[in-house]
Amino acid sequence: MKLKDIKALASVQGPARSVAERLSRKCYSVEDMRKLAARRLPKSIFEYIEGGGEDEVSLRRNQSSFEDWSFLPKWGSVENFDLSSTLLGGPASMPVTLSPTGGTRLFHPQGESAVARAALAEGIPYGLAHLSTSTMEDVSAAAPGLRRWFNLEPIPDKGLLQAVLERVSNAGYEALLVNVDCRAIGHRERDYRNGFTAPPSIKPKTVVEGMLHPAWALGFLANDAIAFPNLDADVPEGPLASSPDMWRTLLAGSYEPTDWDDIQDLRARWNGPIILKGVVNPNDVALAVALGIDAIQVSNHGGRQLDHMAAPLDVLPDIVDRAAGQLEIIVDGGIRRGSDVVKALALGADACSIGRPYLYGLAAAGEAGVAHVLKMFRSEMTRTMMLLGVSTIEELRTEGRDLIRHRNEAFARTQPTRIPKAAPMGLAQMRTP
């Protein structure tokens, strides 16, 4: 090869002109973003994102369950490609939502507002946690055109419940995400070792970690205190302030008995869609349908609650069969690739929801980091569906079960390929069942 040929092939990149450009050059997967977040955060804060309950069996199984399913691509033209979908009667640019996460400003001072802006730019819904660290009103103001959902626990005090619902409605939230998996807080042993107790324990290593991560420490100290301003009906005034009681709420939790009667009462009070988050038992699906619930989020809380709880993907086929199209199904837990989303949709889900992946993006680079994660999911879904041979989300849902196989399944489930009208006689004879 001549020198001029080598020069023609050589490409010397100039410095990145934006955070987004820098991320596009360095981070090609959620795992890359995870590693960048680990470098940006103190270890104890990063492990608050990472950790699960007890031995973290459910946490690991959430991801490994996707490895049990393989694709069976079909050959044919992929035309008019479209990732857009509808969810709870509204549009979504792709069948992905952002799950509610507590304590979000621990990871980046822009917190929930940055996540909301990235979700708005991508055209997907965002669920704001009741243990969020920004007011629901501030998040609405940050992303006024966003499809906003609000996450809460069942509230036995009906006066308080009604007041909270009015505040949520006034702030422009269209749907409720109701946790049904938090009767107690999971035993998250990583957090205890790192001083995430109630009340918090500031250990010498915590101070050292902060000093070793000055950018995080400066952002943490220069902004409002970490507080949880969405737990009641009052809109806070002035800067947010923290207290030991607030931290006890986040880290210790409290449980007042609630039951299906409380869900029925909530259904009567709220005119918008309701999603029950944390359903993994198919028997609960029939009860949800009977109460007029609009959707369920098949979830084990990211493996953070009951250890050895079934992985969402493992129970999804049974959930889909029991639902029989009477409500919509969202799946979360262990989703790290666009191909994971495609697998869940092929098995009958209407959408997938992610939590840790966008928190990695937020911790790594704020709003730009969240946006980069969402762009990777879009790119990976596009590539996977094209290689699989499907053009739209509807086509994926309709034909998906013939395009995916569990490692323990035979190929018998697949259906004979439709013979094109112009197919040669030999091909038609070969494919006739």
VENFEN-V965563 format. One record per backbone hydrogen bond with DSSP energy under -1.0 kcal/mol. NH is the residue of the N-H (numbers start at 1). CO is the residue of the C=O. If there is no record, write none. Layout:
# VENFEN-V965563
NH:CO, NH:CO
This chain:
# VENFEN-V965563
6:2, 7:3, 8:4, 9:5, 10:6, 22:18, 23:19, 24:20, 25:21, 26:22, 27:23, 33:29, 34:30, 35:31, 36:32, 37:33, 38:34, 39:35, 40:36, 41:37, 46:42, 47:43, 49:45, 50:46, 51:47, 53:303, 54:187, 56:53, 60:56, 61:57, 62:58, 64:60, 65:61, 66:63, 69:66, 70:405, 72:403, 74:388, 82:391, 85:92, 87:90, 90:87, 92:85, 93:123, 96:94, 97:352, 98:125, 99:354, 103:131, 106:103, 107:104, 111:108, 114:110, 115:111, 116:112, 117:113, 118:114, 119:115, 120:116, 121:117, 122:118, 123:119, 124:119, 126:147, 127:98, 128:149, 132:129, 139:135, 140:136, 141:137, 142:138, 143:139, 146:143, 148:146, 149:126, 150:175, 151:128, 152:177, 161:157, 162:158, 163:159, 164:160, 165:161, 166:162, 167:163, 168:164, 169:165, 170:166, 171:167, 172:169, 173:168, 174:148, 176:273, 177:150, 178:275, 179:152, 180:277, 188:186, 189:187, 192:188, 193:189, 194:190, 195:192, 196:191, 197:195, 201:195, 207:203, 208:204, 209:205, 210:206, 211:207, 212:208, 217:213, 218:214, 219:215, 220:216, 221:217, 222:218, 225:240, 247:243, 248:244, 249:245, 250:246, 251:247, 252:248, 253:248, 263:259, 264:260, 265:261, 266:262, 267:263, 268:264, 269:265, 270:266, 275:176, 276:295, 277:178, 278:297, 279:297, 284:281, 288:284, 289:285, 290:286, 291:287, 292:289, 293:288, 294:274, 295:274, 296:328, 297:276, 298:330, 304:301, 309:306, 315:311, 316:312, 319:315, 320:316, 321:317, 322:318, 323:319, 324:320, 326:323, 328:294, 330:296, 331:351, 332:298, 341:337, 342:338, 343:339, 344:340, 345:341, 346:342, 347:343, 348:345, 349:344, 350:329, 351:329, 352:95, 353:331, 354:97, 359:355, 360:356, 361:357, 362:358, 363:359, 364:360, 365:361, 366:362, 370:366, 371:367, 372:368, 373:369, 374:370, 375:371, 376:372, 377:373, 378:374, 379:375, 380:376, 381:377, 382:378, 383:379, 384:380, 385:381, 386:382, 387:383, 388:384, 389:385, 390:385, 396:392, 397:393, 398:394, 399:395, 400:396, 402:399, 403:400, 405:70, 407:68, 409:406, 414:411, 423:420, 428:424, 429:425, 430:426, 431:427
